[in-house]
Amino acid sequence: MTDHTAARRVVVLGGGILGVSTAVHLVRGGAEVVLVTESELAGGASGRSLSWLNSAGMRSSSYHLLRLLGIDRYRTLFAADPSRDWLRFDGGLWWTTPGGAEVTRARHAHEVANGYESHLVDGHGSESPPIGRADAGGGVPAGGDVGQRVSGVRVGMGERLAIHNPGDGWVSLPHLIRELADELVRRGGRLVTGAGRCSVIVEDGRARGVRGADGTSWCGDAVVAACGAQTPAVLAELGVDLPDASPLSMLVITEPVETEVVTVLNTPRAAMRPNPGSTFAIDHSWYEEHITEHDDGSCSIDEKYVKELVAEASALFQGDVTLQAASWRLGRKPIPADGEPVFGELESVPGCHVAFTHSGATLGLIAGELTAYEVLTGTGHPLLEDFRPGRFSRTG
């Protein structure tokens, strides 16, 4: 934090999970809040996110801790109403390409070392021995079925290793955003949608509000820029360089289908989770080069790639299950250049706080809570110290 001025009137820019969560936490803390969005709520990346709640895989210890706390906040929300069909904790199953046993074992070992519940299973689903142990042939015990841990899933080749993380979950962000937005308005916050491309107003070197595409302005003591993949462009207008690696991406929602599968699946050719209404949400990265981004910011893709992705997902089910695409959305997926989250006040523009991260779903609740804390108190939170935007402008 560059100064210790607490804000009581705040303008939040962005209708995704980071913006809406921050706005709600601010109004809970007593601030006067206006939430301004370019289009509708969840109109950007939050509306096309796989939103897998996890801290699986390898990452820095501070990022891992933040993600664990993010999951904790979702578990609190889940406990308040376990009947919600848009927030579930039914585990995750991950595997890589054939021959990737070394990568899989290293990932599993890292997870275990960090206390993250992780079970190594073979392609048939039988439990593998603890790290450092194997059968007499140096392999993995044979036999069993993936149904020993998850139902209805086909992993494929028996020699392929998989990782089961039973504590993982998923959330439908549009549902969560709508619930949080309703709370925001109920608590006296103001919601402005369809404002078009907005910019941050700076007066006397300090962020003082947001201006919409038609010139309408909303003023406050501070601004939170949580604009997803557009955040670097918004900050560039302020002379701030926020290195960006946001790729093009797609999320497909299927027609309803009857199946036993409730687990999040991350596989070499399809990533998939259940979705409300007996549907599934599917994405991946192999088709990114086939997405075309047009001058107006819209995106398109040949439908044959949508069908190929859905076919890859269908192959993950046991039995005769064929998925059909009902809809798909395309756009940029926000990812900072170094892969780490970006949270905090700009050093060069006091009063302007940033929330920009790839893991928007997992971090959505905790990031909103901690960003609101910083805005309301004028004090930096220790959990966000490793993720300040100023790290990109420093050398040595």
C-alpha positions in Angstrom: 0.0 0.0 0.0 1.3 3.4 -0.9 -0.7 5.4 1.6 -2.8 4.6 4.6 -6.0 6.4 3.6 -9.1 4.3 4.4 -11.9 4.6 1.8 -15.6 4.8 2.6 -16.9 5.5 -0.9 -15.7 2.9 -3.4 -16.3 2.3 -7.1 -15.6 -1.3 -8.2 -15.1 -1.8 -11.9 -15.9 -5.4 -13.2 -18.9 -7.7 -13.1 -17.0 -10.9 -12.6 -16.5 -12.9 -9.5 -13.6 -10.7 -8.2 -15.4 -7.4 -8.7 -18.7 -8.6 -7.3 -17.1 -10.4 -4.3 -15.0 -7.3 -3.5 -18.1 -5.1 -3.8 -20.1 -7.3 -1.4 -17.3 -7.4 1.2 -16.9 -3.7 1.0 -20.6 -3.0 1.6 -20.6 -5.6 4.5 -17.8 -3.5 6.0 -19.9 -0.3 5.8 -18.7 1.3 2.6 -20.8 3.1 0.1 -20.3 1.0 -3.0 -21.1 1.4 -6.7 -20.3 -1.7 -8.9 -19.9 -0.8 -12.6 -19.8 -3.4 -15.4 -19.1 -3.1 -19.1 -22.0 -5.4 -20.0 -24.0 -7.8 -17.9 -22.9 -9.5 -14.8 -20.6 -12.5 -15.5 -20.4 -11.2 -19.1 -16.6 -12.0 -19.3 -14.4 -14.8 -18.1 -16.5 -15.6 -15.1 -19.3 -16.5 -17.4 -17.1 -19.1 -19.2 -15.0 -20.5 -16.5 -14.5 -24.1 -15.7 -14.3 -22.9 -12.1 -12.6 -25.9 -10.6 -12.0 -25.2 -6.9 -8.6 -26.6 -6.1 -5.0 -26.1 -5.2 -3.7 -29.2 -6.9 -0.5 -29.3 -8.8 2.7 -27.2 -8.3 2.8 -23.6 -7.3 4.5 -21.2 -4.8 3.8 -21.8 -1.1 2.1 -18.3 -0.8 -0.1 -19.0 -3.7 -1.0 -22.4 -2.4 -1.9 -21.0 1.0 -4.1 -18.4 -0.6 -5.9 -21.0 -2.7 -6.5 -23.2 0.4 -8.1 -20.2 2.1 -10.2 -19.6 -1.0 -11.5 -23.2 -0.8 -12.1 -22.7 2.9 -14.4 -19.8 2.2 -16.4 -21.9 -0.3 -16.7 -24.7 2.2 -18.2 -22.2 4.7 -20.7 -21.1 2.0 -21.4 -24.7 1.1 -22.1 -25.6 4.8 -24.6 -22.8 5.0 -26.7 -24.5 2.4 -25.5 -27.9 1.1 -28.6 -28.2 -1.2 -27.2 -25.6 -3.7 -26.8 -27.4 -7.1 -24.2 -24.8 -8.2 -21.6 -25.4 -5.5 -20.3 -29.0 -4.9 -17.3 -30.7 -3.4 -17.2 -34.1 -5.1 -13.5 -34.3 -5.8 -11.3 -34.1 -8.8 -9.5 -36.6 -11.0 -6.4 -35.6 -13.1 -4.2 -37.5 -15.5 -1.8 -36.7 -18.2 -0.8 -38.3 -21.5 0.4 -42.0 -21.7 4.0 -42.3 -20.6 3.7 -39.3 -18.2 4.1 -41.4 -15.1 7.2 -39.4 -13.9 5.3 -36.1 -14.2 2.3 -37.6 -12.4 4.4 -39.0 -9.5 6.2 -35.7 -9.1 2.9 -33.8 -9.0 1.5 -36.3 -6.5 4.6 -36.1 -4.3 4.4 -32.2 -4.3 0.8 -32.3 -3.3 1.5 -34.8 -0.5 4.4 -32.7 0.8 2.1 -29.7 1.0 -0.5 -31.6 3.0 -3.0 -31.5 0.1 -5.0 -34.7 0.0 -3.8 -36.7 -3.0 -4.2 -40.3 -4.0 -2.2 -41.9 -6.8 -4.3 -44.5 -8.7 -3.6 -46.6 -11.8 -5.8 -46.6 -14.9 -8.1 -49.1 -13.4 -8.5 -47.0 -10.2 -6.6 -49.2 -7.7 -4.7 -47.4 -5.1 -1.0 -47.2 -5.7 1.6 -47.8 -2.9 2.9 -44.8 -1.0 5.7 -42.7 -2.5 8.9 -44.8 -2.7 7.1 -48.2 -2.7 6.0 -50.3 -5.6 5.3 -53.9 -6.4 8.1 -56.4 -7.1 8.2 -55.4 -10.8 8.7 -51.7 -10.0 5.2 -50.8 -11.3 1.8 -50.2 -9.8 -0.6 -52.8 -8.5 -2.8 -54.1 -11.2 -6.5 -54.7 -11.1 -9.4 -52.7 -9.8 -11.6 -50.2 -11.5 -11.7 -46.4 -11.4 -15.1 -46.8 -9.8 -13.3 -47.6 -6.6 -12.8 -43.9 -6.1 -15.1 -42.2 -8.6 -18.2 -43.4 -10.5 -18.8 -43.6 -14.2 -15.4 -42.4 -15.4 -13.2 -44.2 -18.0 -9.5 -43.3 -17.6 -8.3 -45.5 -20.4 -5.0 -47.4 -20.6 -4.4 -49.5 -17.5 -0.8 -48.3 -17.2 -1.7 -44.7 -17.0 -1.5 -43.1 -13.5 -4.1 -40.7 -12.3 -4.4 -38.5 -9.2 -7.6 -38.3 -7.2 -8.0 -35.2 -5.0 -11.2 -35.9 -3.0 -11.3 -32.4 -1.5 -11.7 -30.5 -4.8 -14.9 -28.9 -5.9 -16.6 -26.7 -8.5 -18.8 -23.7 -8.6 -21.0 -22.2 -11.3 -19.8 -18.6 -11.1 -22.9 -17.0 -12.8 -25.1 -18.4 -10.0 -22.7 -17.3 -7.3 -22.4 -13.8 -8.8 -26.1 -13.4 -9.0 -26.5 -14.3 -5.3 -23.7 -11.9 -4.3 -25.1 -9.1 -6.5 -28.5 -9.5 -4.9 -26.9 -9.1 -1.5 -25.0 -6.1 -2.7 -28.2 -4.3 -3.7 -30.1 -5.5 -0.6 -27.4 -4.0 1.6 -27.7 -0.6 -0.2 -25.0 -1.0 -2.8 -25.6 0.3 -6.3 -25.3 -1.9 -9.4 -24.7 -0.3 -12.8 -24.6 -2.7 -15.8 -24.0 -2.0 -19.5 -21.7 1.0 -18.9 -19.5 0.1 -21.9 -15.8 0.4 -21.9 -14.8 2.3 -18.8 -11.8 4.2 -17.6 -10.4 5.2 -14.2 -10.7 8.9 -13.3 -7.5 10.3 -11.8 -7.5 13.7 -10.0 -4.4 15.2 -8.4 -2.6 11.9 -8.9 -5.2 9.8 -7.1 -7.9 7.5 -8.4 -11.3 9.2 -7.8 -13.8 7.2 -9.8 -14.8 5.6 -13.0 -16.1 7.0 -16.3 -18.4 5.1 -18.6 -18.4 5.0 -22.4 -21.1 7.7 -22.6 -19.3 10.0 -20.2 -21.2 9.2 -17.1 -19.0 9.1 -14.0 -19.2 7.6 -10.6 -16.9 9.1 -7.9 -15.4 7.7 -4.7 -12.4 7.7 -2.4 -11.0 4.6 -4.1 -11.4 2.4 -7.2 -11.0 -1.4 -7.5 -10.2 -2.5 -11.1 -11.3 -6.1 -11.4 -11.9 -6.3 -15.2 -10.6 -9.7 -16.0 -8.6 -9.9 -19.1 -9.2 -6.2 -19.8 -7.5 -5.2 -16.6 -4.0 -4.6 -18.2 -5.6 -2.3 -20.9 -7.4 -0.3 -18.2 -4.2 0.1 -16.3 -2.2 1.0 -19.4 -4.4 4.1 -19.7 -2.9 5.1 -16.3 0.6 4.5 -17.5 0.9 1.2 -15.6 2.3 -1.8 -17.4 0.8 -5.1 -16.2 2.4 -7.9 -18.2 -0.4 -10.1 -19.6 -0.5 -13.7 -20.8 -4.3 -14.0 -21.2 -5.0 -16.7 -23.8 -8.1 -17.2 -25.9 -10.4 -19.8 -24.5 -13.8 -21.5 -24.7 -16.3 -23.0 -22.4 -19.0 -25.4 -23.8 -22.2 -26.2 -21.9 -23.8 -29.5 -22.9 -27.4 -30.6 -23.2 -28.7 -32.4 -20.1 -27.5 -36.0 -19.7 -28.0 -38.8 -17.3 -24.7 -40.0 -15.8 -23.1 -41.1 -12.5 -20.2 -38.7 -12.9 -20.0 -35.9 -10.3 -16.2 -35.5 -10.2 -14.2 -32.7 -11.9 -12.1 -34.3 -14.6 -8.8 -32.9 -16.0 -7.5 -35.0 -18.8 -5.1 -34.6 -21.8 -7.9 -33.6 -24.2 -10.8 -32.4 -22.1 -11.4 -30.7 -18.8 -14.9 -31.1 -17.5 -17.2 -30.6 -14.5 -20.9 -31.1 -13.7 -23.1 -28.1 -14.2 -26.6 -27.3 -12.8 -29.5 -28.9 -14.7 -27.7 -32.2 -15.3 -25.5 -30.6 -17.8 -21.7 -30.4 -18.1 -19.2 -27.6 -18.6 -16.2 -28.5 -20.8 -13.0 -26.7 -21.8 -9.3 -27.3 -22.6 -6.4 -25.5 -24.3 -5.5 -27.6 -27.4 -7.9 -25.7 -29.7 -6.8 -22.1 -28.7 -5.0 -21.6 -31.9 -8.2 -22.2 -33.8 -10.1 -19.3 -32.1 -10.3 -16.1 -34.1 -10.4 -12.8 -32.2 -12.0 -10.0 -34.3 -11.3 -6.3 -34.2 -14.4 -5.6 -32.1 -13.2 -8.0 -29.4 -15.6 -10.8 -30.3 -14.3 -14.3 -31.0 -15.4 -17.2 -33.2 -14.4 -20.8 -33.8 -15.2 -23.4 -36.4 -17.9 -25.6 -34.9 -16.0 -28.7 -35.9 -13.6 -28.0 -33.0 -16.5 -27.7 -30.6 -17.8 -31.1 -31.7 -14.3 -32.6 -31.3 -14.0 -31.3 -27.8 -17.4 -32.6 -26.9 -16.5 -36.0 -28.4 -13.3 -36.1 -26.3 -15.4 -35.4 -23.2 -17.9 -38.1 -24.1 -15.1 -40.6 -24.3 -14.4 -40.0 -20.6 -17.7 -41.7 -19.6 -18.2 -45.4 -19.0 -21.1 -46.9 -20.9 -23.1 -45.4 -23.7 -23.0 -41.6 -22.9 -22.9 -39.1 -25.7 -22.7 -35.4 -24.9 -24.2 -32.7 -27.2 -23.1 -29.0 -27.1 -26.0 -26.7 -26.2 -23.9 -23.5 -26.2 -20.4 -22.2 -26.1 -18.7 -18.9 -25.2 -15.3 -17.6 -26.2 -13.0 -14.9 -25.0 -9.8 -14.1 -23.1 -8.9 -16.0 -20.0 -7.2 -13.7 -17.5 -3.6 -14.8 -16.7 -0.8 -12.5 -15.5 2.5 -13.0 -17.4 4.2 -14.7 -14.5 1.2 -16.9 -13.6 0.9 -15.4 -10.1 -2.1 -13.3 -8.9 -1.9 -9.5 -8.9 -3.6 -7.9 -5.9 -3.1 -4.5 -4.3 -2.9 -0.7 -4.7 -0.9 0.8 -7.5 2.2 2.6 -6.3 1.9 5.2 -9.0 -1.9 5.8 -8.7 -2.9 5.8 -5.0 -6.5 4.8 -4.5 -6.5 2.4 -7.4 -6.6 -1.2 -6.3 -6.1 -4.2 -8.7 -7.5 -7.7 -8.7 -6.2 -9.7 -11.7 -5.6 -13.5 -11.5 -6.0 -16.8 -13.4 -7.6 -18.6 -10.5 -10.5 -16.2 -10.2 -13.0 -18.9 -9.2 -10.9 -20.5 -6.4 -9.8 -17.1 -5.1 -13.0 -15.3 -5.7 -14.3 -15.1 -2.1 -11.0 -14.7 -0.3 -9.7 -12.2 -2.8 -12.8 -10.1 -2.4 -12.5 -10.3 1.4 -8.8 -9.3 1.5 -9.1 -6.6 -1.2 -12.0 -5.0 0.7 -9.9 -5.2 3.9 -7.1 -3.2 2.3 -9.5 -0.6 0.8 -11.4 -0.1 4.1 -8.4 0.0 6.4 -5.7 1.5 4.2 -3.5 -1.3 5.4 -1.9 -4.0 3.3 -2.8 -7.6 4.2 0.2 -9.9 4.7 -1.4 -12.7 2.7 -1.2 -10.5 -0.4 2.3 -9.2 0.0 3.8 -11.6 -2.6 1.2 -10.5 -5.3 1.6 -6.8 -5.5 1.4 -5.1 -9.0 4.6 -3.2 -8.3 6.7 -6.4 -8.7 6.6 -6.0 -12.4 8.3 -2.5 -12.3 11.1 -3.5 -10.0 14.5 -5.0 -11.1 17.1 -6.8 -9.3 
